[in-house]
Amino acid sequence: MTTTASVVAFDQVGKAYGAVRAVDGLTLTLHPGETVALLGPNGAGKSTTLDLLLGLKHADTGTVNVFGTSPREAIVAGRVGAMLQSGGLMDEVTVGELVRLACALHPRPYKVTDVLARAGVSAIADRKVDKLSGGQAQRVRFALATAGDSDLIVLDEPTTGMDVSSRQAFWATMREQAGQGRTVLFATHYLEEADAIADRVLVLHRGRLLADGTAAEIKAKAGARRVSFDLEGEIDEAALRALPFLNSLTVSNSGSAAGSGQTVRIQSTDADATVHALYGLGVYPRNLEVAGLGLEQAFVAITEAEEARQS
């Protein structure tokens, strides 16, 4: 395995398509053994960032290094395996034939039977690639990405189309890969996967790195907590919206037997002060809960705050 201090290094990287800056002064470093989630809203620059890393596109400004060399050199040396959402599969060949080809082309190949088993596609090795379901095709793409002993594995929306059990098995395999010292970088819209799997989370927004840290640090960066409670009878929603340190408030039917109960959900940047003021209104909340934001809620809060700042 590699002992290089830097697996991937972006230094002030920029890439534009006409007037649109898909990547804008991006600087980041990935290290051996990290499992890193790349998050961002549509148009944030995730796909372009992965394309630059894999040498599929070239930066207009700045430099991209992979294991201290160019992306192309690292890939030719077999140090990078990639599973791209847009990657097509050859028609009129079987799964086994395609995986055998990938192993034959890799400088440090694994045994074909091991690759098929790791990706969970041994049972469909004789099936034509164009007869696969979406989830099966994803697992075949994963097999191709791990056909050899690569030090960096890049995954673009890897579990799209997979069922729950397949997703769990996939991430168990990825944990094993990272445990052996490999770096795993994945882009995903499943934020619960990023929360559960990633050692580190990168949030892109308009081509810039908006946040970089553990999932817990990203949640803390959002600077808000969740407050939820039930109220009976008529609710003065205007008074609730006037509570201090409020970021957002929603009111919905609580489904109580009496039919008049309401559930209130709040995001607050100072939950203690908000709850104190709530009692000052003379209301008596039931089932009061205060908790930190989930990664998805924190992601939305951070990106919305940045949109508001730039508008």
N, C-alpha and C positions, 0 to 999 in steps of 0.2 A: 504494500500500500504506500501511497505518497506521504512524504514527510514535509512537503512544501508548505510554508506558513500561509501562503495565499493560494487558494484554489482558483478563484475568479476575482479579477480586479477591474472595475470600471473607474476611469479617471476622467471626470468632466466630459462625459460622452453625450453627444448630441446627434439626433437624426430627425430630419424634416422631410415631409412630403408636401412640396409646394409651400403654402403658408402655414401648414399645420406642423407644429413641433411635437412629434410623437415621443421623443426622448429629449430632455432638456437639462443639460449639465449634470447628468447622473453620475454620482460617485458612490461606490459600494465595494465591499470586500467580503468574500465567502471563504470559510476556513474548513479544514478537513474534519469530517465526522459530523458536520452540522446537518440538520434537517430544517430547511428554510421554506416558508410559505410566501409566495408572491401574490399579494392582493391588490385590488384596485377596481374602481368602477369601469364600465365599458368605455374604451377610448383612453384609458389611463396610460397606456404604453407597455402593457405586460407582454403582449405578443412580439412587439418590436424589440423589446429588451431581450427576450429569449432568442429571437432571430439573430441579434447582434452577438450574443454569447456563442451561438452555434456557427457563426460565420456565414449564415444565410443572407445577411445584409451587412453592409459596411458603414461604420460611423462617419458622419460628416465632420465631426470634431471630436477630440479626445481620443483615448485609447482603451481597447479591451484586451486584456491578457487572461489566458487560461493556463494554469500551471506554468506561468512565466513565459509562455510563448503565444503565438497567435492562435485564435480559435481553430483555424484549419489545421495547423500543425498538431494541436492537442487531439483533434478528432482523428486525423490520419494515424496517430500513434495509438489509437484505441483507448484513450483515457476518458472519453466522454460517450455515454449512452443517452439517447434521447427518444422520448415518446411524445410526438406532437399530435395535437387534436386534429390538425388538418392533414396529417400524413396519410397518403393513400396506401393501399395494399395491392400487390400484384394479383390480377385475375388469373383464372384457369390453372392455379397451382394449389396444392394442398397446404394446410397449416404446417405439417411436418417438413415439406419441401422448402417452404419459405424460411422456417427457422433454421434448417440445415444450411441454407445459403448464407444467412446472417452469421452463423457460427463460422462458416468457412472463410468469410471475409474479415473477421475480427482478428487483430494481431494476437490477442490472448483469449482464445475461445474457450467456452465451457462445453461439456458434453451435451449433445442435442437432447438426450433424454432428460438430463437435469434441467435444462432450460424450459422444456415443455412442462415438466412437473412443477417447477417453481411458479410458472405463470398460470398453472391450473388448466392447461389445454391439452394434456396427454390424451384425454378421451376423444378429442376431436382432431387428432393429428392427421387423420386420413380424409378430413372434410375439406372441400374446396373453399378457398378464402371468400369467394363471392357468395357463399351460402351461409355465412355467419350472421348471428344476431349482432346488435350494436355492442352489447356487453362482451360477447365473445371476441369481436374484432378488437375491442380495447385490450383484452387480455393478450391477444396475439401481438399487438403493438408493444405491450410491456415485455413480452418474450423477446422481441427484436431489440428492444432497448437494453436488455440484460443478457445478450447472447455471449458476452465476454466479460473479462475482469476489468471493468472501467472504474475509475476513481471518482467520477462525477456522473450522476444520473439526473437528467433534466426531464421533467414531466409537465405536460401542458394539459390541464383538466383531465387527469388520468382516470378518474372513476366515473366519468360520464357514461351513462347507459348500464352501469353495473348494478346488480341487486345488492341488498344489504350484506349478505353473507360473502359475496365476492369482494365487496369493498373492504370488509373486515380482514379477509385473507390477504388482500393486496397490501394493506397497510402493515399487517404483521410481517410480510416479506420486506417491506421498506424499512421497518425498524431493524430487522436483521442486517440489511445492507448498511445502514448507518452505524450499527453496532460494530461492524467490521472496519470502520474508519472511512467509509465512503461518504461523500457529500451528496445530499439529495435536495434538489431545488424543484419545487412544484408550484404551479399556478393553479388556483382553484376558485370556483364560486361557492363551494361548500365550506362555509366559514367554520362549521362545527368540526370539520376535518383539520383545518388549520389550528384550531384551538386545542384539539386533542393530540395532534401529531407533531406539530412544529416546535423545534427548540427556539426558533427565531421567526419573526414575522416582519415582512417588508410591505409597506403600504405605498403604492404609487398613485400619483394624482397629476394628470396633465403632464406626464413625462418626468415628474420630479419625485424624489424620495420624501414622502410626507412623514413617515414614521418608521422606526427601526428598533425592534426590541423583542423581548419575550411576549407571549400572549398576555401575561399579567401586566407587563409594562404598557402595552398598547391600550389595555382596558383602563389603566390608571391615567394614561395620557388624555383620555376622553374627559376626565375631570368631572364625572357625574355618577350618581348612584340611582338605583331604581327604588321607588317607594310605591307600594300597592296596598289597598285596603278596601273594605266594603262599607257602604253607608246605606242606611234605611231612610225611606221617606223622600221628601223633596230635597234636591241638592241645589245650592247656589253656586252654579258653575263659575260665574264671574268672580265670586269671592275666592274660589279655589285657584283660579288663574292668576289672582293677585298675590298668591303666596310667594314669599321671597325665594330667590335662587332657582326658580323654575326654568327648566329647559323645554319641557313638553308635558302635556296632560291629555289623557283620553279617559272618557267615561263610557261604560257599557253596562248592559243588564247583567246582574250577577247570577241570575237563574234561581233566586230564592223562592221558596214556596209562596211567600206573600205576594210576590210579583212586583214589589216596589223597590227591591234592593238594587243598588248600583255598585259596580266595581270601578274604582278610580286607580289609574296607573300614571305615575309621575316620574320624570327624570329631573333630578335636582343636583346642582353643583355643591350644595351644602345640605345634606339630608337631615342632619340634626336640627338646623335652623328651620327648615321647611316643616318638619314634624312638630316642632315646638309652636310654630305659628298656626299650624292646623288645629291643635288643641285650643289655641287662643280664639278661634272662631266659634267655639262652643259646640263643636260637633264631636261625636264619639265614634272614631273609626274602629271597625272590627276586622280581625284577621290581618292586622298590620304587619307588613313585611318590608324590610330594608335590605337591599343586596347590591352588589356591584353589577355593572353592566356586563352582559355577555360580549364576546368578541364581535359578533355581528352588529350589536347595538353600538358598541364603541367605534367600529369601523364607519358606520353611518354617521355618527356624531362628529367624528374627526373630518370626514370628507365633506360633510355639509357645512361645517365651520369654515373649512378652507374655501369652499365655493362662495360663502357669504363674504369672506375676507377679500376675495378677488373680484367680486361683483361691484 
